[in-house]
Amino acid sequence: MRDSSLPRRLGVLFAGVLACSVFAASRPAPALFAPCDEFVRRLPNVSAVLCARAALVSSGAKSRRGRPLYVRDVRPDDARLRVLVVGAIHGDELSSASLALHWILLAEQAPVQTHWRFVPALNPDGLLNQPARRVNAAGVDLNRNFPTPHWERDAAIYWEKRTRKDPRRWPGPHALSEPETRFLHDEMRRFDPHLIVSIHAPYGVLDFDGPSVPPRKLGRLQLNQVGIFPGSLGNYGGVHKGVPVVTIELPNAIRTPLDSEIRQMWLDLLRWKDVRLPVKPMRSPRAP
């Protein structure tokens, strides 16, 4: 006897296959979603929409574990300054990467004659580890791995005497031993920034190294210069290379400030930058 339900079942199966095909075709390519899939799951106050709008692209460089190091350029036609913004040098400072992503969108709204280059997560291995870790996959504190003068002597002494060999602050076997610090070191040479903004947490202060008059505050963060350390980005960029380095220490490593505070910090940075930064001759920096 003929099964009268067969055509109906075939119709349901065909409709299901068609629906799946349409859904798959409508999805962006997986490569476009790769950073956001991970960042949205891990970072505070970062939605899928915000991350997608940040439009991160791979720099071509990779972390110790082979994760891409993502960047984003925001460049108006009338750019007169170059600013490099770096988040999550320490992987357990999750809010620092979130702030960088929020600021990408603010930079798009008002680029104000500035070429911005964002590196939201310099240490993706530490950031995406379970649990998140300050150090990278090789156990190196990236913010002690830059080639400051006398690094071989000073970094070892500081780690052994001042930190009592704290594994969270190990400077590494030699300066620039890590692919992440080599990438940022090369990026500073390629991009030749007038200013570096390094985002950290959780001490709730504002630090500054290098020439120019430091900002007194960004949002609720007040200036409190805490000194320099062997191998730190502030020491290398601000003191050794003469590029002003604004170091932001957010109050909390796992929660961002309110969106209104994020915007106020951004506006204060713009005001200070426009008044205090000397304008060097512009050139065309190499692409990341």
N, C-alpha and C positions, 0 to 999 in steps of 0.2 A: 504494500500500500504506500502511496506517495506521502512523504512527510511534508505537510502543508506549512510547517514552521520554518523550513529550510530557507526560503527566500527572505523571510523576515530576519533570520539570524545572520544571513550573509549581508543584508543591508545594514544591520547594526555594526557588524565587523568593518565593513567598508567605511562607514561614517566615522568610526573610531580611528581607523588608519588615516583618513583624510584630515581629521582634526589634529592628530599628532604631527602630521606633516606640515600643516599650516603653522602650528605653534613653533615647531623647530625652525621653519623658514623665517619666522618673524623675530627670532631671538638674534641679538648681535653675536658676532663671532666670539667664541670663548676667550680668545686672546684679549679682547677689549675689556672683558669682565674680570680677568685674572687678579689684578691688584685689588679691586673693589670687593671681590668675593671674600678675600682674607681680611682686608682692612675694616669692612663693615662689621664683621663678626667680632673683631678684637677691639676696635677703637671706640672710646666714649664719644657720644654726641656726633657721630658720623653716620648719616643715612646713606642708603644706596643712591638716592638722587644726588645728594651733595658730592659723593665720591665720583659718580659718573660725570657730573658737571666739571669737576676738577680736571678731567681729561688728561690723566697721567700717561706718560709715554716712557718706554724703556730707554735708559741712557746708553745701553749696550754693555755697561759694566755690571758685574754680579758680585754678590756677597760671598763670604767664605763657603756657604753651603749651596751656592749657585742660584740664589734668588736674584731676579733683576732689581737693580737700583733705579727707581722711577724718578722722573723729573717733570717739571712743567715750566715753560717759558710764557710770560705775559709781557708783550713788547709793543708799545705804541710806536707810530711812525716818527714821533718827535722826541724819542727817548734821549735824555741827557745824562742819566745816571744808570749804573748797574748795581743791583742789590741781590745778593745771594742769601736765601733763607734756608736754614737746615734744621730739621726736626729729628727726634728719636736717634740721636747719637748714642744715647743709652736706651736700650730696648725696653726697660721696664718703666720708662717715662711716657706712658701711652698718650697722655694729654698733649704732649709736645707735637706729635704727628697730627693729632686732630686739629690743633690750632693752625698748623701750616696749611691744611686742606681748607679750612674756613677762610684763611687769608687769600688763598688763590682766587676765590670767588670775589672777595672785596677788591683785589687788584684788578680783576676784569672790569669791575664797575667804574673804577677811577684810576687808571694806570698812571696819571699825573707825571708824564715825561720821564718815566722810569722803566727800565728793562728789568723785570723781576725774573729770577730763576729760583724755583723752589725744588728742594730735595726733601720731601716730607718725612722719609724714613731712611736714614743712612744705615741703620742697623736692623734690617728686617729679620735677621735670624734671631736676635735677642727679643725683638718685639713679638714675633709669632711663636716663640718657644712656649711650652706649657710647663710651668708658669713662665711669664716673661722674665728676661734676665737683663741686667745692666750691660753685661759684656757680650761680645759677639760669639760666634760658634767655636772660636779657638780660645775662648776665655780671656780675651784682651779687652781692656777698657779703651775704647777708641779715642776717648777724649784725653788720653795720656800717650798716644801713639804718633803724634805729629812731630816733625823733625825740628824741635826747638834747639838753639845752640847748647852744646855740651849735653845732649840728651843721654848719651851712653853713660855718663857719670851721674848726672842729676836725677834722671828718672829712677835709676836703681836705688840711689840713696833715699829718695823720697818714699819709694814703695816700701823699702825695708825698714827705715827708721820712723817715718811719720805715720804710715798706715799699718805697720807691723805685718807686712806681707798679706794684706787684705786681698783675697782672690778677686773681689769685685773691682779692684783698682789696679790689677796687674797691667803694666804698660806694654807688655809684649817683649819678644826677644830682641827686637831692634826697631828703630823708628821706621814707620811706614811698612811694617811687616804685614799689614792686613789689606786685603783688596778694597775694603770700604774707605780706609784712610788714604790709600793711594788714589782712589777715584776722586775724593774731595780735594786732595792736594793738586791733582792735575786739573780739576775743574776750576780751582782758584787761578791757575795759570792761564787756562783757556778763556775764562770769562772775565778775568781781571776786574773784580768787583770794586766799586767805591766803598761799599759797606757790606759787612756780613752780619746776619742776625741768626744767632744760635739759640734754639728753644730747648729748655730743660724743665725739670720739676724735681722736688716739690718745695723748695725753700721760700718761695713767695717774695723774691727780691729781684732787683734789676742790677746787673753788673755791666762793666764796660772796660775795654782795653783798647789802647791805641791812641792816635792823635785825635784832635777835635775835643770840644766840650761835650761831656756825656749828657744824655737826657736825664732830667731830674726824676721823671716818672713816666710810666706807660700804664694808663688806666690806674688801678690801685697799687701797682708795683712801684716802690720807691727805690731810688738809687742807693745801693749798699755794696761798694766795691770790696770784694772778699779776697783779693790777691790773685796771684798767678801760680800755675802749677807746671812742672816740667811736662812737655808733650801735649799740653792742652791747646785747643783751637784758639782760645783767646790769647794765649801766650804766643803761639806761632803766627797767627794772622795779625793780631793787634800790636804786639810789642816787636816781634822780629820782622814782619813784612810791612808794618806801617799802615795796615788797613783797619779802620775802626771796626771793632767787634762788639755789638750789643748782645749780651747774654741775658735772655729772659728765663727766670726761674718761676714757673707757675706754682700756685699754692698747693696743688694736688696732682699727683701723678696719674690717677685713675679717673679723675673728673675734670672736665674743662670748666673755665669760668662761664658765666651766663653769656648768651649770644650778644647782649648789649655791652658787656664788658670786653668781649673779644673785639667788637667794633671800636670801642673807645681806645683800646690799646693800639689798634691799627691807626686810628686818626692821630693819636699822639705821636706815633712813630713817623707818620707823614709830615707832621708839623715840624718836628725836630730835624728830620732829614732835609727838608727844604730850606731851613735856616742855617744849619750847621755844616753840611757836607760841602767841601770844595768840589767844583766840577772839573774833572780832568778831561782832556780831549777824548771824544768818543771815537771808537773804532768798531769794526764789526767783529764781535767775538765769535769764536768757533762754536758750531752747534754742539749740544751735549752728546 
